[in-house]
Amino acid sequence: MDIRVQEAAFDFGSEANAFASRQAGMGAVVTFTGIVRDLGTASLSAMEIEHYPGMTEKALEKIAKDASSRWNLGDILIIHRYGRLHPQEMIMMVATASRHRADAFQAAEFLMDFLKSRAPFWKKELTRDGADWVEAKDEDEAALTRW
């Protein structure tokens, strides 16, 4: 299990290849990357992501351990950035490995749902109209009910 909370950008291809190369005996690797998207009408200039060091890593570790207890996984990678990010920059990455694809896909979806709604990150969108904190969305909370 590799969990990183970092300000620096990461290279998705390098991370995915390195993760996959460590998965002896696994038959499936699933990856997901979240990207800062422009808001369209409000013209997002940046997103600021804040967190509490120590608390955040513990929360991500708990989510990863929960996934490991639910599915037969060989490994998990979670990378989540903080600081000021601009449209098209990668915010986060999840990778899961398992002997069979169903476990890898389900665990990755579980991790993404919990990271979106339960990980202790606070996001502020900066636009030409000002700055607004991102509020929790009902659909993100509803996604948790399937787990």
Z-matrix of the N, CA and C atoms (Angstrom, degrees):
N
C 1 1.447
C 2 1.530 1 107.93
N 3 1.323 2 114.36 1 128.54
C 4 1.464 3 120.71 2 -178.97
C 5 1.526 4 107.37 3 -128.11
N 6 1.330 5 116.26 4 114.38
C 7 1.459 6 121.69 5 -178.83
C 8 1.514 7 108.07 6 -123.16
N 9 1.341 8 115.77 7 123.48
C 10 1.457 9 120.26 8 -178.57
C 11 1.521 10 110.63 9 -131.87
N 12 1.311 11 115.80 10 131.44
C 13 1.457 12 122.79 11 171.66
C 14 1.521 13 104.50 12 -115.87
N 15 1.321 14 115.88 13 117.66
C 16 1.463 15 118.81 14 -170.64
C 17 1.517 16 111.53 15 -146.49
N 18 1.313 17 114.69 16 155.20
C 19 1.466 18 120.83 17 176.25
C 20 1.527 19 110.94 18 -84.51
N 21 1.314 20 116.24 19 -33.17
C 22 1.468 21 121.36 20 -174.82
C 23 1.526 22 112.01 21 -70.26
N 24 1.329 23 114.14 22 149.18
C 25 1.458 24 120.69 23 173.82
C 26 1.526 25 109.38 24 -65.79
N 27 1.321 26 116.06 25 159.33
C 28 1.461 27 120.65 26 176.17
C 29 1.520 28 108.85 27 -127.88
N 30 1.307 29 115.92 28 157.49
C 31 1.463 30 122.66 29 178.94
C 32 1.522 31 107.44 30 -96.93
N 33 1.332 32 116.43 31 107.64
C 34 1.455 33 120.94 32 -175.67
C 35 1.531 34 111.79 33 -56.88
N 36 1.316 35 117.13 34 -47.70
C 37 1.466 36 120.91 35 -178.58
C 38 1.523 37 112.19 36 -59.06
N 39 1.314 38 116.22 37 -46.08
C 40 1.466 39 120.30 38 179.53
C 41 1.523 40 111.38 39 -64.25
N 42 1.332 41 115.97 40 -43.01
C 43 1.469 42 120.12 41 179.61
C 44 1.530 43 111.23 42 -64.27
N 45 1.340 44 116.58 43 -44.88
C 46 1.468 45 120.90 44 -179.55
C 47 1.524 46 110.68 45 -64.26
N 48 1.316 47 116.99 46 -43.99
C 49 1.475 48 120.29 47 179.28
C 50 1.520 49 112.12 48 -64.89
N 51 1.320 50 116.94 49 -43.17
C 52 1.470 51 120.46 50 179.32
C 53 1.528 52 110.41 51 -63.80
N 54 1.326 53 116.82 52 -42.96
C 55 1.466 54 121.02 53 178.86
C 56 1.526 55 110.06 54 -61.71
N 57 1.326 56 117.10 55 -49.42
C 58 1.465 57 121.15 56 -178.52
C 59 1.528 58 111.79 57 -61.85
N 60 1.311 59 117.12 58 -36.86
C 61 1.471 60 119.95 59 -177.14
C 62 1.528 61 112.66 60 -68.62
N 63 1.337 62 117.44 61 -18.30
C 64 1.474 63 121.36 62 179.47
C 65 1.527 64 112.80 63 -90.25
N 66 1.332 65 118.09 64 0.98
C 67 1.460 66 120.48 65 -169.96
C 68 1.528 67 114.00 66 -99.01
N 69 1.305 68 117.20 67 59.03
C 70 1.464 69 121.63 68 177.32
C 71 1.532 70 109.89 69 -60.48
N 72 1.310 71 115.99 70 130.89
C 73 1.458 72 121.07 71 177.92
C 74 1.515 73 114.62 72 84.80
N 75 1.306 74 117.32 73 -5.85
C 76 1.468 75 120.35 74 179.34
C 77 1.528 76 108.63 75 -91.38
N 78 1.329 77 116.32 76 147.76
C 79 1.454 78 121.02 77 179.40
C 80 1.512 79 113.77 78 -107.54
N 81 1.339 80 117.18 79 -6.26
C 82 1.461 81 119.85 80 -176.67
C 83 1.519 82 110.98 81 -146.25
N 84 1.309 83 115.60 82 138.25
C 85 1.464 84 123.34 83 170.27
C 86 1.523 85 106.33 84 -129.71
N 87 1.332 86 116.07 85 127.10
C 88 1.457 87 122.20 86 177.18
C 89 1.519 88 107.51 87 -117.12
N 90 1.337 89 116.15 88 135.10
C 91 1.463 90 120.52 89 178.05
C 92 1.521 91 109.67 90 -127.81
N 93 1.317 92 114.88 91 153.05
C 94 1.459 93 122.87 92 174.34
C 95 1.513 94 107.53 93 -143.94
N 96 1.317 95 115.90 94 141.01
C 97 1.453 96 121.01 95 176.07
C 98 1.521 97 109.41 96 -130.80
N 99 1.332 98 116.40 97 129.13
C 100 1.451 99 122.24 98 175.11
C 101 1.520 100 109.08 99 -92.78
N 102 1.327 101 115.64 100 136.71
C 103 1.459 102 122.50 101 -175.78
C 104 1.526 103 109.37 102 -124.06
N 105 1.328 104 117.31 103 140.86
C 106 1.462 105 121.38 104 175.09
C 107 1.521 106 107.40 105 -65.61
N 108 1.326 107 115.55 106 121.52
C 109 1.466 108 119.47 107 179.74
C 110 1.533 109 109.45 108 -106.87
N 111 1.324 110 114.20 109 145.83
C 112 1.454 111 119.94 110 176.73
C 113 1.523 112 108.22 111 -69.83
N 114 1.301 113 116.89 112 148.76
C 115 1.458 114 121.97 113 -178.52
C 116 1.518 115 112.59 114 -83.08
N 117 1.317 116 116.99 115 -6.67
C 118 1.458 117 120.09 116 -179.53
C 119 1.509 118 111.70 117 83.37
N 120 1.330 119 117.22 118 -92.54
C 121 1.466 120 121.38 119 -174.23
C 122 1.523 121 113.33 120 -68.55
N 123 1.322 122 118.03 121 -34.21
C 124 1.469 123 120.01 122 -175.98
C 125 1.518 124 112.52 123 -88.76
N 126 1.323 125 117.09 124 -7.92
C 127 1.461 126 122.26 125 178.23
C 128 1.531 127 112.54 126 53.26
N 129 1.312 128 115.30 127 78.00
C 130 1.454 129 122.13 128 179.59
C 131 1.528 130 110.24 129 -62.22
N 132 1.323 131 116.77 130 126.97
C 133 1.461 132 119.50 131 175.19
C 134 1.517 133 110.61 132 -95.98
N 135 1.346 134 116.92 133 -32.24
C 136 1.470 135 120.63 134 178.96
C 137 1.521 136 109.71 135 -166.49
N 138 1.311 137 114.52 136 164.51
C 139 1.458 138 122.06 137 172.10
C 140 1.519 139 106.92 138 -125.93
N 141 1.322 140 115.96 139 131.21
C 142 1.458 141 120.59 140 175.91
C 143 1.526 142 108.18 141 -103.69
N 144 1.327 143 115.73 142 127.41
C 145 1.463 144 121.25 143 -179.58
C 146 1.519 145 107.74 144 -115.89
N 147 1.334 146 115.59 145 126.38
C 148 1.455 147 122.30 146 179.00
C 149 1.517 148 109.74 147 -115.21
N 150 1.335 149 115.73 148 156.95
C 151 1.459 150 121.11 149 176.14
C 152 1.526 151 108.85 150 -158.60
N 153 1.331 152 115.11 151 168.77
C 154 1.467 153 120.75 152 174.89
C 155 1.517 154 108.43 153 -104.18
N 156 1.343 155 117.68 154 109.96
C 157 1.465 156 120.07 155 179.42
C 158 1.528 157 110.52 156 -55.59
N 159 1.305 158 115.00 157 142.74
C 160 1.459 159 120.88 158 -177.62
C 161 1.511 160 111.00 159 90.18
N 162 1.315 161 117.45 160 -58.44
C 163 1.458 162 121.25 161 178.24
C 164 1.532 163 110.74 162 -64.62
N 165 1.313 164 116.65 163 -42.32
C 166 1.461 165 121.17 164 -177.79
C 167 1.525 166 110.65 165 -63.79
N 168 1.319 167 116.98 166 -47.99
C 169 1.463 168 120.19 167 -178.73
C 170 1.533 169 111.28 168 -61.41
N 171 1.335 170 116.66 169 -40.26
C 172 1.470 171 120.16 170 177.91
C 173 1.518 172 111.16 171 -63.21
N 174 1.322 173 117.51 172 -40.93
C 175 1.462 174 121.18 173 179.34
C 176 1.532 175 110.79 174 -65.18
N 177 1.332 176 117.68 175 -42.39
C 178 1.463 177 120.90 176 179.06
C 179 1.528 178 110.76 177 -66.62
N 180 1.322 179 116.52 178 -38.12
C 181 1.468 180 120.17 179 177.29
C 182 1.528 181 110.78 180 -63.08
N 183 1.326 182 116.49 181 -40.68
C 184 1.470 183 120.15 182 178.72
C 185 1.523 184 110.86 183 -63.40
N 186 1.324 185 117.61 184 -43.35
C 187 1.458 186 121.68 185 178.31
C 188 1.530 187 110.24 186 -62.08
N 189 1.333 188 116.81 187 -43.19
C 190 1.472 189 120.94 188 179.78
C 191 1.531 190 111.09 189 -65.51
N 192 1.325 191 117.69 190 -41.49
C 193 1.467 192 120.38 191 178.22
C 194 1.521 193 111.14 192 -64.68
N 195 1.317 194 116.44 193 -37.00
C 196 1.464 195 120.53 194 176.73
C 197 1.528 196 109.80 195 -62.34
N 198 1.323 197 117.56 196 -44.51
C 199 1.471 198 121.05 197 177.65
C 200 1.521 199 110.58 198 -61.04
N 201 1.325 200 116.76 199 -42.58
C 202 1.469 201 120.79 200 179.76
C 203 1.519 202 112.34 201 -63.29
N 204 1.329 203 116.71 202 -31.99
C 205 1.466 204 119.10 203 179.81
C 206 1.535 205 111.72 204 -78.78
N 207 1.321 206 117.99 205 -21.40
C 208 1.466 207 121.59 206 -178.59
C 209 1.525 208 112.97 207 -89.42
N 210 1.333 209 116.88 208 -33.01
C 211 1.465 210 121.02 209 -176.20
C 212 1.512 211 109.91 210 -127.06
N 213 1.316 212 115.46 211 156.17
C 214 1.458 213 122.36 212 179.74
C 215 1.533 214 108.52 213 -83.18
N 216 1.321 215 115.24 214 91.52
C 217 1.463 216 121.31 215 -175.55
C 218 1.517 217 111.62 216 -110.70
N 219 1.319 218 114.69 217 147.25
C 220 1.454 219 120.25 218 172.74
C 221 1.516 220 111.68 219 -88.81
N 222 1.338 221 116.31 220 -33.11
C 223 1.459 222 119.31 221 -176.07
C 224 1.532 223 110.12 222 -166.53
N 225 1.334 224 114.51 223 161.26
C 226 1.462 225 122.81 224 177.16
C 227 1.525 226 108.21 225 -139.10
N 228 1.324 227 115.21 226 140.30
C 229 1.463 228 122.24 227 171.61
C 230 1.520 229 107.71 228 -126.32
N 231 1.324 230 116.23 229 129.82
C 232 1.464 231 121.97 230 171.96
C 233 1.525 232 107.27 231 -130.13
N 234 1.319 233 115.57 232 124.64
C 235 1.467 234 121.57 233 172.64
C 236 1.530 235 105.89 234 -123.00
N 237 1.313 236 117.37 235 127.75
C 238 1.473 237 120.50 236 176.86
C 239 1.515 238 108.16 237 -134.67
N 240 1.309 239 116.37 238 130.58
C 241 1.457 240 121.43 239 -178.49
C 242 1.518 241 111.27 240 -93.95
N 243 1.318 242 114.75 241 160.92
C 244 1.456 243 122.64 242 172.01
C 245 1.521 244 107.71 243 -138.26
N 246 1.312 245 115.80 244 172.14
C 247 1.463 246 120.63 245 -177.82
C 248 1.517 247 110.46 246 100.99
N 249 1.311 248 116.35 247 -159.60
C 250 1.468 249 121.86 248 -178.49
C 251 1.525 250 109.14 249 -92.64
N 252 1.333 251 114.78 250 121.78
C 253 1.461 252 121.59 251 179.23
C 254 1.526 253 108.93 252 -123.43
N 255 1.313 254 116.06 253 148.04
C 256 1.461 255 122.03 254 -177.33
C 257 1.528 256 110.53 255 -109.80
N 258 1.338 257 117.31 256 161.77
C 259 1.460 258 119.55 257 178.52
C 260 1.529 259 111.77 258 -51.20
N 261 1.322 260 114.38 259 138.54
C 262 1.465 261 126.06 260 -178.83
C 263 1.531 262 114.23 261 80.67
N 264 1.336 263 118.19 262 -2.80
C 265 1.464 264 119.09 263 173.94
C 266 1.526 265 109.53 264 -81.29
N 267 1.323 266 115.57 265 148.45
C 268 1.461 267 120.63 266 178.05
C 269 1.518 268 110.30 267 -77.96
N 270 1.339 269 115.04 268 130.36
C 271 1.462 270 121.95 269 178.05
C 272 1.517 271 110.51 270 -90.26
N 273 1.337 272 115.43 271 -46.03
C 274 1.456 273 118.83 272 -173.01
C 275 1.517 274 111.10 273 -152.50
N 276 1.334 275 113.81 274 165.84
C 277 1.456 276 121.61 275 177.75
C 278 1.513 277 108.22 276 -144.79
N 279 1.322 278 115.58 277 138.85
C 280 1.457 279 122.80 278 172.68
C 281 1.515 280 106.73 279 -125.35
N 282 1.317 281 117.21 280 136.87
C 283 1.462 282 122.07 281 172.18
C 284 1.523 283 107.84 282 -136.24
N 285 1.318 284 115.60 283 137.89
C 286 1.459 285 121.65 284 176.59
C 287 1.524 286 108.24 285 -129.99
N 288 1.325 287 115.74 286 148.16
C 289 1.464 288 121.56 287 177.66
C 290 1.521 289 108.52 288 -130.83
N 291 1.324 290 114.88 289 138.57
C 292 1.460 291 120.36 290 177.05
C 293 1.523 292 108.97 291 -152.90
N 294 1.320 293 114.98 292 169.59
C 295 1.469 294 119.59 293 178.57
C 296 1.523 295 110.72 294 -68.16
N 297 1.334 296 116.74 295 -30.92
C 298 1.461 297 121.41 296 -177.01
C 299 1.524 298 110.10 297 -129.77
N 300 1.301 299 116.78 298 147.85
C 301 1.467 300 121.64 299 -171.53
C 302 1.522 301 114.24 300 -63.36
N 303 1.330 302 118.58 301 -34.98
C 304 1.468 303 119.96 302 -176.21
C 305 1.524 304 111.12 303 -58.75
N 306 1.327 305 117.60 304 -45.05
C 307 1.462 306 120.45 305 178.98
C 308 1.522 307 111.10 306 -62.90
N 309 1.331 308 117.36 307 -42.15
C 310 1.467 309 120.64 308 -178.97
C 311 1.522 310 110.95 309 -65.14
N 312 1.340 311 117.33 310 -43.60
C 313 1.470 312 120.20 311 179.54
C 314 1.526 313 111.52 312 -65.85
N 315 1.339 314 116.93 313 -47.46
C 316 1.462 315 119.68 314 -177.77
C 317 1.522 316 111.56 315 -64.17
N 318 1.314 317 116.78 316 -42.68
C 319 1.468 318 119.70 317 179.46
C 320 1.528 319 111.02 318 -64.27
N 321 1.325 320 117.46 319 -39.90
C 322 1.467 321 120.51 320 178.77
C 323 1.531 322 110.35 321 -63.94
N 324 1.329 323 117.21 322 -43.21
C 325 1.474 324 119.98 323 177.83
C 326 1.523 325 111.45 324 -62.94
N 327 1.314 326 116.41 325 -43.26
C 328 1.466 327 122.07 326 177.47
C 329 1.531 328 109.72 327 -57.60
N 330 1.316 329 116.70 328 -49.83
C 331 1.467 330 120.68 329 -179.78
C 332 1.524 331 111.70 330 -60.10
N 333 1.323 332 116.53 331 -44.20
C 334 1.464 333 119.78 332 -179.44
C 335 1.527 334 111.37 333 -63.78
N 336 1.338 335 116.65 334 -42.67
C 337 1.470 336 119.66 335 179.09
C 338 1.523 337 111.26 336 -62.07
N 339 1.325 338 116.81 337 -44.07
C 340 1.467 339 119.56 338 -178.54
C 341 1.523 340 111.92 339 -73.35
N 342 1.324 341 117.78 340 -34.79
C 343 1.464 342 119.67 341 176.46
C 344 1.527 343 110.49 342 -64.73
N 345 1.310 344 116.93 343 -38.53
C 346 1.467 345 121.41 344 -178.13
C 347 1.531 346 111.90 345 -65.91
N 348 1.333 347 116.54 346 -36.74
C 349 1.465 348 117.83 347 -171.83
C 350 1.523 349 115.20 348 -114.19
N 351 1.323 350 118.63 349 -18.40
C 352 1.465 351 119.23 350 -174.71
C 353 1.535 352 115.02 351 -120.07
N 354 1.299 353 117.40 352 -15.97
C 355 1.471 354 118.92 353 179.11
C 356 1.525 355 108.75 354 -69.96
N 357 1.329 356 117.35 355 137.39
C 358 1.474 357 120.42 356 -175.72
C 359 1.534 358 113.46 357 -79.37
N 360 1.333 359 113.65 358 73.02
C 361 1.463 360 121.54 359 173.24
C 362 1.521 361 107.38 360 -121.20
N 363 1.317 362 116.69 361 143.33
C 364 1.455 363 121.88 362 177.37
C 365 1.515 364 107.18 363 -120.08
N 366 1.344 365 115.39 364 129.30
C 367 1.459 366 120.90 365 -174.00
C 368 1.532 367 110.50 366 -117.95
N 369 1.319 368 114.09 367 134.58
C 370 1.465 369 121.19 368 176.73
C 371 1.526 370 107.77 369 -122.23
N 372 1.336 371 116.28 370 127.31
C 373 1.453 372 121.54 371 177.69
C 374 1.517 373 109.34 372 -93.64
N 375 1.316 374 115.88 373 128.86
C 376 1.459 375 122.70 374 179.03
C 377 1.524 376 108.63 375 -106.67
N 378 1.342 377 115.52 376 120.21
C 379 1.455 378 121.07 377 179.76
C 380 1.523 379 109.49 378 -127.96
N 381 1.304 380 115.96 379 176.71
C 382 1.472 381 119.35 380 177.73
C 383 1.528 382 111.31 381 -65.41
N 384 1.355 383 116.52 382 -17.75
C 385 1.466 384 121.37 383 179.80
C 386 1.526 385 113.31 384 -91.06
N 387 1.326 386 117.38 385 -5.00
C 388 1.459 387 120.72 386 -178.73
C 389 1.516 388 111.76 387 132.52
N 390 1.328 389 116.25 388 -156.60
C 391 1.462 390 122.08 389 -177.27
C 392 1.525 391 109.18 390 -126.93
N 393 1.329 392 115.94 391 137.89
C 394 1.462 393 121.84 392 178.84
C 395 1.515 394 109.96 393 -137.14
N 396 1.338 395 115.63 394 135.78
C 397 1.459 396 120.69 395 173.95
C 398 1.519 397 108.38 396 -71.57
N 399 1.314 398 116.93 397 140.53
C 400 1.464 399 122.10 398 178.47
C 401 1.520 400 108.08 399 -80.34
N 402 1.316 401 115.54 400 124.59
C 403 1.461 402 120.70 401 179.64
C 404 1.521 403 110.06 402 -92.48
N 405 1.338 404 115.38 403 155.93
C 406 1.461 405 121.00 404 176.78
C 407 1.520 406 109.09 405 -61.38
N 408 1.319 407 115.28 406 142.51
C 409 1.466 408 120.86 407 179.67
C 410 1.521 409 109.84 408 -103.29
N 411 1.319 410 115.70 409 141.72
C 412 1.461 411 120.89 410 -179.86
C 413 1.525 412 111.95 411 -57.51
N 414 1.335 413 117.26 412 -39.02
C 415 1.469 414 119.67 413 -178.97
C 416 1.526 415 112.54 414 -67.09
N 417 1.331 416 117.63 415 -30.04
C 418 1.466 417 120.59 416 176.64
C 419 1.521 418 110.03 417 -69.47
N 420 1.325 419 115.86 418 -41.75
C 421 1.480 420 119.95 419 177.47
C 422 1.525 421 110.18 420 -65.87
N 423 1.323 422 116.78 421 -41.20
C 424 1.472 423 120.72 422 -179.32
C 425 1.538 424 110.66 423 -63.53
N 426 1.326 425 117.33 424 -32.88
C 427 1.465 426 120.00 425 -179.76
C 428 1.529 427 111.92 426 -61.98
N 429 1.318 428 117.23 427 -26.86
C 430 1.465 429 120.41 428 -179.50
C 431 1.520 430 112.92 429 -70.54
N 432 1.317 431 117.17 430 -22.13
C 433 1.476 432 119.65 431 -175.35
C 434 1.521 433 112.31 432 -66.34
N 435 1.305 434 118.67 433 -21.89
C 436 1.475 435 119.59 434 179.42
C 437 1.519 436 112.69 435 -75.98
N 438 1.316 437 116.86 436 -12.10
C 439 1.464 438 119.85 437 -179.67
C 440 1.505 439 110.10 438 -101.97
